[in-house]
């Protein structure tokens, strides 16, 4: 088979989220189906080639005269390039795809959060319209969780039998921390003292990431716990970073908190592995990869008990109501006060992470591509 892929997210500088998932998936697909050819189409000049050395993966930059006005690259140029390459299937991994394509399409819709965060907004309406159109035009749709599958069927009006849940897997770069010197180096970079124990989390301006409640919950912890552990949140960009730092200074005048913008990609695996716990009380997730990454890194997890996170975490995490700062504080206290409990969760997390592998994901996605091509 020849599989055409909309690979724009994989070739962008500063890959995040969808781009990283696509890189891991294509690598696993190339290994799982060595007799297939994967032709990766992208629009902008490539920052690097994450698939260098893979014999059955080729990339091709295709442009459109006059620039990409009105989304014409995805609507016209991509399906034309796939058809001219005589591809058996076109894989669109970033929620949208062409409404009309001569090549059958497998569409990945990660979640429906953009349509649900502010359902009355023009942006949400436009996103829902584009994704609904793409999902109805595709032969099959896949998504990483049963929770997202149910929301896609309900919100997009796609037949239930057309939507398949295929879980993703942890980032292979994550592993338990082994070198104390490396851990202290990354601690110092983010303002922590050598050997200082800390709770790690991902903040954001987006209310969905629940940064304000995490700070409020940390302020509710007993003073002796805040004296023994620091809080480190990364991923908060301006102007929200300054606003959250002002809030933290009011709630926690004694310090012990560290708020930063995006962390370097090379630092995140070690930051997570060296942490005592991951604090991830997100209000909504379509999958929740940081939970699996923490399991792989050997770090205890506190997560939300809503949306996709319970099906991902299973019994390997402390789960709490993310809308209740008191519940988040109680969950954190239970983790931080009990070394044995953390060790038990780490062991369960390692077992659970083994259920989610890129080999399994690639095998299932390859079956979907074959079904689409038929």
SULPE-V714781 format. One record per helix or strand. SS is the DSSP state (2 for helix, 1 for strand). FROM is the first residue (numbers start at 0). TO is the last residue. If there is no record, write none. Layout:
# SULPE-V714781
SS;FROM;TO  SS;FROM;TO
This chain:
# SULPE-V714781
1;1;5  2;17;31  1;36;41  1;56;60  2;68;83  1;88;91  1;104;107  2;112;115  2;121;136  1;139;142  2;145;155  2;159;161  1;162;164  2;179;188  1;197;201  2;206;208  2;210;219  2;222;227  1;229;233  2;239;250  1;256;258  2;264;272  1;276;279  2;288;296  1;299;303  2;308;312  1;317;319  2;324;336  2;338;352  2;357;372
